[in-house]
Amino acid sequence: MKEQKITLPTMEEGRCEFTLTEALRRCEKELFAESYIKNMVVQNVVLRDGLRKFGAVYTARFLWEMSDKTDKMGKALERFVEKWGDAKLADYDIQLRSIHDDFTLLGHTFHGLEDMKSYMRHQEGANKDVFVTCTLDSYPCFDSSDYLCENRFFQNYIVRKHPIGEEETKRLEKLPSWDNYNKVTEVIPDDMLPVVYYAGDGNFMLVATEKENTDSQTTKNRTTMTNATKEKNSETKTKVFNVIILDKSGSMSCIRKAAIEGFNETLAGIKKAQEKYAETQEHFVSLVAFCSCETRQIFDRVPAAEARPLTEEDYEPCCCTPLYDAMGFTLTSMRKHVKEAGDAMAVVTIITDGLENASHEYTGKAVKKLVEELKGEGWTFTYMGANQDSVEVAFTLSIRNARNFDYSDEGTRCCMAKDSSTRMATFDRLHVFKKSCSSSKMDLGDRLCKYSELANEAFDEEEKK
């Protein structure tokens, strides 16, 4: 696909076709790069087909992979998606051509624009198989010298198999126009095709024609585009570390069964996300249960597909609540692994039915500092508590997202179900983001901050339900 020929407007005589890579470089050099990219896509059938069938996000991501990946190109493609994300292209073809090239309309081959114009001189003729007419609009004049010297016209042509009457010419005049009286737009009635536009200056014209039967070629083009980005996409799959820090102090005995069921529901959701978003995400599960007797890693970065449900044998509440130590040790040990993964996010949930009362190694201030550092590295935190003001406690730890839950089986299940729903919404947002061109053009630091932002958006959405 890199060698696919793309036609671009240029002042260079005899040079109108470029490889896709060359075309993107030329677009990038222009002051309004996004406008040139738009024209390159909309006015070249091979890219136009991709935009029509697969959307602006997919097309922009493909072009990004084919480009030199500069900041200017990234911003231009982002604006392209904003403007063309919901745009509907017409089903006919639009192709930019040199005015000197041969081109075929209605089965007749014209040897350049001037040859087509010659067919306007006589509407009747024994040997004529096509007929041509045009409408003109003069260039704007801004002062007296312009009026004296300006002799250029914007030109729109239609070609027919029969002599063209006044009614058809008037229909051509009434067609909607883009800039500079250009009637090759996305709203040409089918029975008005083909239409040719020439700006009256330069070496290029636009030709709108009925769509040929090119489904097989379009499928081939998509396959080529997909293969070109497949390897890159696999390299940038985000590793998602799902971390649950679960209180197993003695008071959790009353809601033990609900806590186990709630975790297993969360695990099922993570497994579902791994299957659904396998193209963009790789999920791991860590479960830490803590009391003053021990801080136990039941699962330590286990691939989601291999994680098993929690059992009563795994989770036997007792003793007190060393919350700060559990958080400090868990986050510190996980930090190294997440950082080594590079493109990664950690989704951390802390679940407790009581306040800190037994830590020896970490203070609340130390945990708060650690949380603040990790939030800048793509981590997101949710604090869920019973028998306390969870929002206030979370605030002291610099945790934005917090939920209270009733100290009951039903309250525990409900709160953990909301956490599972929030995770799925986060993973859905992550998938959409990863499929967009915005993801691949960001540097790692900005991308990690974006991950935290996506998780916060998902939390806020769940709280509004």
Secondary structure in CASP SS format (residue, H / E / C, confidence):
PFRMAT SS
TARGET T0000
AUTHOR 0000-0000-0000
METHOD secondary structure of the structure
MODEL  1
M C 1.00
K C 1.00
E C 1.00
Q C 1.00
K E 1.00
I E 1.00
T E 1.00
L C 1.00
P C 1.00
T C 1.00
M C 1.00
E C 1.00
E C 1.00
G C 1.00
R C 1.00
C C 1.00
E E 1.00
F E 1.00
T E 1.00
L H 1.00
T H 1.00
E H 1.00
A H 1.00
L H 1.00
R H 1.00
R H 1.00
C H 1.00
E H 1.00
K H 1.00
E C 1.00
L C 1.00
F C 1.00
A H 1.00
E H 1.00
S H 1.00
Y H 1.00
I H 1.00
K H 1.00
N H 1.00
M H 1.00
V H 1.00
V H 1.00
Q C 1.00
N C 1.00
V H 1.00
V H 1.00
L H 1.00
R H 1.00
D H 1.00
G H 1.00
L H 1.00
R H 1.00
K H 1.00
F H 1.00
G H 1.00
A H 1.00
V H 1.00
Y H 1.00
T H 1.00
A H 1.00
R H 1.00
F H 1.00
L H 1.00
W H 1.00
E H 1.00
M H 1.00
S C 1.00
D C 1.00
K C 1.00
T C 1.00
D H 1.00
K H 1.00
M H 1.00
G H 1.00
K H 1.00
A H 1.00
L H 1.00
E H 1.00
R H 1.00
F H 1.00
V H 1.00
E H 1.00
K H 1.00
W H 1.00
G C 1.00
D C 1.00
A C 1.00
K C 1.00
L C 1.00
A C 1.00
D C 1.00
Y C 1.00
D E 1.00
I E 1.00
Q E 1.00
L E 1.00
R E 1.00
S E 1.00
I C 1.00
H C 1.00
D C 1.00
D E 1.00
F E 1.00
T E 1.00
L E 1.00
L C 1.00
G C 1.00
H E 1.00
T E 1.00
F E 1.00
H E 1.00
G C 1.00
L H 1.00
E H 1.00
D H 1.00
M H 1.00
K H 1.00
S H 1.00
Y C 1.00
M C 1.00
R C 1.00
H C 1.00
Q C 1.00
E C 1.00
G C 1.00
A C 1.00
N C 1.00
K C 1.00
D C 1.00
V C 1.00
F E 1.00
V E 1.00
T E 1.00
C E 1.00
T E 1.00
L E 1.00
D E 1.00
S E 1.00
Y C 1.00
P C 1.00
C C 1.00
F C 1.00
D C 1.00
S H 1.00
S H 1.00
D H 1.00
Y H 1.00
L H 1.00
C H 1.00
E C 1.00
N C 1.00
R C 1.00
F E 1.00
F E 1.00
Q E 1.00
N E 1.00
Y E 1.00
I E 1.00
V E 1.00
R E 1.00
K C 1.00
H C 1.00
P C 1.00
I C 1.00
G C 1.00
E H 1.00
E H 1.00
E H 1.00
T H 1.00
K H 1.00
R H 1.00
L H 1.00
E H 1.00
K H 1.00
L C 1.00
P C 1.00
S C 1.00
W C 1.00
D H 1.00
N H 1.00
Y H 1.00
N C 1.00
K C 1.00
V C 1.00
T C 1.00
E C 1.00
V C 1.00
I C 1.00
P C 1.00
D H 1.00
D H 1.00
M H 1.00
L C 1.00
P C 1.00
V E 1.00
V E 1.00
Y E 1.00
Y E 1.00
A C 1.00
G C 1.00
D C 1.00
G C 1.00
N C 1.00
F E 1.00
M E 1.00
L E 1.00
V E 1.00
A E 1.00
T E 1.00
E C 1.00
K C 1.00
E C 1.00
N C 1.00
T C 1.00
D H 1.00
S H 1.00
Q H 1.00
T H 1.00
T H 1.00
K H 1.00
N H 1.00
R H 1.00
T H 1.00
T H 1.00
M H 1.00
T H 1.00
N H 1.00
A H 1.00
T H 1.00
K H 1.00
E H 1.00
K H 1.00
N H 1.00
S H 1.00
E H 1.00
T C 1.00
K C 1.00
T E 1.00
K E 1.00
V E 1.00
F E 1.00
N E 1.00
V E 1.00
I E 1.00
I E 1.00
L E 1.00
D E 1.00
K C 1.00
S C 1.00
G H 1.00
S H 1.00
M H 1.00
S H 1.00
C H 1.00
I H 1.00
R H 1.00
K H 1.00
A H 1.00
A H 1.00
I H 1.00
E H 1.00
G H 1.00
F H 1.00
N H 1.00
E H 1.00
T H 1.00
L H 1.00
A H 1.00
G H 1.00
I H 1.00
K H 1.00
K H 1.00
A H 1.00
Q H 1.00
E H 1.00
K H 1.00
Y C 1.00
A C 1.00
E C 1.00
T C 1.00
Q E 1.00
E E 1.00
H E 1.00
F E 1.00
V E 1.00
S E 1.00
L E 1.00
V E 1.00
A E 1.00
F E 1.00
C C 1.00
S C 1.00
C C 1.00
E C 1.00
T E 1.00
R E 1.00
Q E 1.00
I E 1.00
F E 1.00
D E 1.00
R E 1.00
V E 1.00
P E 1.00
A H 1.00
A H 1.00
E H 1.00
A C 1.00
R C 1.00
P C 1.00
L C 1.00
T C 1.00
E C 1.00
E C 1.00
D C 1.00
Y C 1.00
E C 1.00
P C 1.00
C C 1.00
C C 1.00
C C 1.00
T C 1.00
P C 1.00
L H 1.00
Y H 1.00
D H 1.00
A H 1.00
M H 1.00
G H 1.00
F H 1.00
T H 1.00
L H 1.00
T H 1.00
S H 1.00
M H 1.00
R H 1.00
K H 1.00
H H 1.00
V H 1.00
K H 1.00
E H 1.00
A H 1.00
G C 1.00
D C 1.00
A E 1.00
M E 1.00
A E 1.00
V E 1.00
V E 1.00
T E 1.00
I E 1.00
I E 1.00
T E 1.00
D C 1.00
G C 1.00
L C 1.00
E C 1.00
N C 1.00
A C 1.00
S C 1.00
H C 1.00
E C 1.00
Y C 1.00
T C 1.00
G H 1.00
K H 1.00
A H 1.00
V H 1.00
K H 1.00
K H 1.00
L H 1.00
V H 1.00
E H 1.00
E H 1.00
L H 1.00
K H 1.00
G C 1.00
E C 1.00
G C 1.00
W E 1.00
T E 1.00
F E 1.00
T E 1.00
Y E 1.00
M E 1.00
G E 1.00
A C 1.00
N C 1.00
Q C 1.00
D C 1.00
S H 1.00
V H 1.00
E H 1.00
V H 1.00
A H 1.00
F H 1.00
T H 1.00
L C 1.00
S C 1.00
I C 1.00
R C 1.00
N E 1.00
A E 1.00
R E 1.00
N E 1.00
F C 1.00
D C 1.00
Y C 1.00
S C 1.00
D H 1.00
E H 1.00
G H 1.00
T H 1.00
R H 1.00
C H 1.00
C H 1.00
M H 1.00
A H 1.00
K H 1.00
D H 1.00
S H 1.00
S H 1.00
T H 1.00
R H 1.00
M H 1.00
A H 1.00
T H 1.00
F H 1.00
D H 1.00
R H 1.00
L H 1.00
H H 1.00
V H 1.00
F H 1.00
K H 1.00
K H 1.00
S C 1.00
C H 1.00
S H 1.00
S H 1.00
S H 1.00
K H 1.00
M C 1.00
D C 1.00
L H 1.00
G H 1.00
D H 1.00
R H 1.00
L H 1.00
C H 1.00
K H 1.00
Y H 1.00
S H 1.00
E H 1.00
L H 1.00
A H 1.00
N H 1.00
E H 1.00
A H 1.00
F H 1.00
D H 1.00
E H 1.00
E H 1.00
E H 1.00
K H 1.00
K C 1.00
END
